Amino acid sequence: MVSAWEDFYAKHPPPQDLAQNESALKKFTKKHLEEGVKVVLVTSGGTTIPLEHNTVRFVDNFSAGTRGSLSAEYFLEHGYAVIFMYRIKSLEPFSRHFVGQKFLDMLQISEDDENPVITVLPEHTEKVATVLQKYKEALNQKKLLQLSFTTLSEYLWLLRSACQALAPLGNKAILYLAAAVSDFYIPSNEMSVHKISSSGPPTIQLQLVPKILVPLVSLWVPQAFVVSFKLETDETVLISKARTALNKYHHNLVIANMLQTRKQQVIIVSNETDYVLSLTNQQLNDGEEIEQLIVKDLVEKHTKFIRSSEVS
């Protein structure tokens, strides 16, 4: 009997750039495996659900990729190589510091019209230089590989390929699944070919997305350290749902967070315990980021995980 996730891949064609991305993934993971560098796959941003094959309309979510882009930078600081798998136009490591017109506001242009010179305003020079230096360092060391997706189908194809490329690293790999993946979708064979008519209210039948996390842990990267996220709006079910997901998919950790306080507090849920990581209001006002605490905690746990795996 064909499983739901196998059926999904059978009915949804791979993205046109999948072969190119798979080549980049294999080259990246091979290099860091040979050099003994730990690698983390960070998924980030939301997935779209097209309503038509010639897509004009789609269902989306609010995720801007904040957690993923911040976390990628902190993993780099801890010496990891990072595969950053992100939704197109969501936040990216390093450039996320200059979203919108912020970067243009940091620049000034000389009055010489013949040969204009663009420079960074003195009050912003230190910040721009710091971010640029870290970005260039990641590129020069070839420690950052960025791959993009838009739709749910593109995400799931790319996720499988990334996991398969990471498999040879065994316990040296982390999966940090921070992307906001759609729970529902319209099967390809039930989707309208052209733009849905607006002459009347359409009837759209959504189906549950197959649980890709099952083969991910059992088949694709069985030795990796897997971290997933659980976002809720009802605090009374947060921990119970996180623990249910942990037991169902056999991940190492689930990071639970409330929608309203996700930038200030998370709860780390493991088989043994659960505990809170949080920032004070003052720390938030000072520009500190909860992702720094999350990544520091995970790096320590991953180190222990590797040691315990090698002993056993």
Solvent accessible surface area in square Angstrom, and as a share of the most:
residue,aa,sasa,rsa
1,M,242,1.08
2,V,97,0.56
3,S,40,0.26
4,A,69,0.54
5,W,41,0.14
6,E,74,0.33
7,D,54,0.28
8,F,5,0.02
9,Y,13,0.05
10,A,84,0.65
11,K,109,0.46
12,H,17,0.07
13,P,102,0.64
14,P,68,0.43
15,P,26,0.17
16,Q,193,0.86
17,D,66,0.34
18,L,16,0.08
19,A,77,0.59
20,Q,136,0.60
21,N,17,0.09
22,E,52,0.23
23,S,70,0.45
24,A,34,0.26
25,L,0,0.00
26,K,130,0.55
27,K,155,0.66
28,F,17,0.07
29,T,7,0.04
30,K,123,0.52
31,K,59,0.25
32,H,1,0.00
33,L,79,0.40
34,E,120,0.54
35,E,104,0.46
36,G,63,0.60
37,V,28,0.16
38,K,57,0.24
39,V,0,0.00
40,V,0,0.00
41,L,0,0.00
42,V,0,0.00
43,T,0,0.00
44,S,1,0.00
45,G,1,0.01
46,G,0,0.00
47,T,0,0.00
48,T,3,0.02
49,I,6,0.03
50,P,25,0.16
51,L,20,0.10
52,E,0,0.00
53,H,90,0.40
54,N,82,0.42
55,T,67,0.39
56,V,90,0.52
57,R,78,0.28
58,F,96,0.40
59,V,71,0.41
60,D,65,0.34
61,N,56,0.29
62,F,124,0.52
63,S,29,0.19
64,A,54,0.42
65,G,4,0.04
66,T,44,0.26
67,R,31,0.11
68,G,2,0.02
69,S,0,0.00
70,L,11,0.05
71,S,0,0.00
72,A,0,0.00
73,E,14,0.06
74,Y,26,0.10
75,F,0,0.00
76,L,24,0.12
77,E,96,0.43
78,H,80,0.36
79,G,35,0.33
80,Y,1,0.00
81,A,0,0.00
82,V,0,0.00
83,I,0,0.00
84,F,0,0.00
85,M,0,0.00
86,Y,29,0.11
87,R,37,0.13
88,I,82,0.42
89,K,194,0.82
90,S,15,0.10
91,L,39,0.20
92,E,52,0.23
93,P,4,0.03
94,F,9,0.04
95,S,63,0.41
96,R,35,0.13
97,H,39,0.17
98,F,33,0.14
99,V,72,0.41
100,G,65,0.62
101,Q,136,0.60
102,K,127,0.54
103,F,75,0.31
104,L,119,0.59
105,D,100,0.52
106,M,12,0.05
107,L,44,0.22
108,Q,82,0.37
109,I,114,0.58
110,S,45,0.29
111,E,168,0.75
112,D,74,0.38
113,D,132,0.68
114,E,154,0.69
115,N,105,0.54
116,P,72,0.45
117,V,87,0.50
118,I,111,0.56
119,T,62,0.36
120,V,42,0.24
121,L,43,0.21
122,P,101,0.64
123,E,127,0.57
124,H,53,0.24
125,T,66,0.39
126,E,144,0.64
127,K,89,0.38
128,V,18,0.11
129,A,52,0.41
130,T,61,0.36
131,V,13,0.07
132,L,90,0.45
133,Q,128,0.57
134,K,84,0.35
135,Y,73,0.28
136,K,98,0.41
137,E,91,0.41
138,A,6,0.05
139,L,73,0.36
140,N,119,0.61
141,Q,85,0.38
142,K,127,0.54
143,K,38,0.16
144,L,18,0.09
145,L,31,0.15
146,Q,59,0.26
147,L,10,0.05
148,S,38,0.25
149,F,4,0.02
150,T,42,0.24
151,T,28,0.16
152,L,5,0.02
153,S,24,0.16
154,E,56,0.25
155,Y,7,0.03
156,L,3,0.01
157,W,30,0.10
158,L,4,0.02
159,L,3,0.02
160,R,54,0.20
161,S,8,0.05
162,A,0,0.00
163,C,0,0.00
164,Q,92,0.41
165,A,11,0.08
166,L,1,0.00
167,A,39,0.30
168,P,88,0.56
169,L,7,0.04
170,G,10,0.10
171,N,23,0.12
172,K,70,0.30
173,A,0,0.00
174,I,0,0.00
175,L,0,0.00
176,Y,0,0.00
177,L,14,0.07
178,A,20,0.16
179,A,14,0.11
180,A,38,0.29
181,V,51,0.29
182,S,18,0.12
183,D,89,0.46
184,F,104,0.43
185,Y,25,0.09
186,I,12,0.06
187,P,10,0.06
188,S,23,0.15
189,N,119,0.61
190,E,93,0.42
191,M,30,0.13
192,S,45,0.29
193,V,86,0.49
194,H,126,0.56
195,K,116,0.49
196,I,33,0.17
197,S,72,0.47
198,S,98,0.63
199,S,111,0.71
200,G,36,0.34
201,P,134,0.84
202,P,79,0.49
203,T,135,0.78
204,I,70,0.35
205,Q,130,0.58
206,L,75,0.37
207,Q,74,0.33
208,L,125,0.62
209,V,14,0.08
210,P,15,0.10
211,K,96,0.41
212,I,8,0.04
213,L,47,0.23
214,V,69,0.40
215,P,1,0.01
216,L,0,0.00
217,V,24,0.14
218,S,68,0.44
219,L,112,0.56
220,W,18,0.06
221,V,3,0.02
222,P,84,0.53
223,Q,115,0.51
224,A,8,0.06
225,F,9,0.04
226,V,3,0.01
227,V,0,0.00
228,S,10,0.06
229,F,46,0.19
230,K,53,0.23
231,L,75,0.37
232,E,27,0.12
233,T,89,0.52
234,D,66,0.34
235,E,125,0.56
236,T,120,0.70
237,V,45,0.26
238,L,4,0.02
239,I,54,0.27
240,S,65,0.42
241,K,93,0.39
242,A,0,0.00
243,R,64,0.23
244,T,85,0.49
245,A,14,0.11
246,L,2,0.01
247,N,85,0.43
248,K,112,0.47
249,Y,22,0.08
250,H,137,0.61
251,H,4,0.02
252,N,45,0.23
253,L,4,0.02
254,V,1,0.00
255,I,0,0.00
256,A,0,0.00
257,N,7,0.04
258,M,26,0.12
259,L,52,0.26
260,Q,128,0.57
261,T,62,0.36
262,R,71,0.26
263,K,113,0.48
264,Q,47,0.21
265,Q,67,0.30
266,V,1,0.00
267,I,24,0.12
268,I,0,0.00
269,V,0,0.00
270,S,9,0.06
271,N,97,0.50
272,E,150,0.67
273,T,68,0.40
274,D,61,0.31
275,Y,65,0.25
276,V,78,0.45
277,L,31,0.15
278,S,55,0.35
279,L,7,0.04
280,T,79,0.46
281,N,102,0.52
282,Q,113,0.50
283,Q,60,0.27
284,L,61,0.30
285,N,120,0.62
286,D,94,0.49
287,G,55,0.53
288,E,77,0.34
289,E,41,0.18
290,I,1,0.01
291,E,7,0.03
292,Q,84,0.37
293,L,60,0.30
294,I,0,0.00
295,V,0,0.00
296,K,105,0.45
297,D,21,0.11
298,L,0,0.00
299,V,20,0.12
300,E,83,0.37
301,K,53,0.23
302,H,0,0.00
303,T,39,0.23
304,K,134,0.57
305,F,44,0.18
306,I,17,0.09
307,R,155,0.56
308,S,64,0.42
309,S,42,0.27
310,E,113,0.51
311,V,135,0.77
312,S,124,0.80
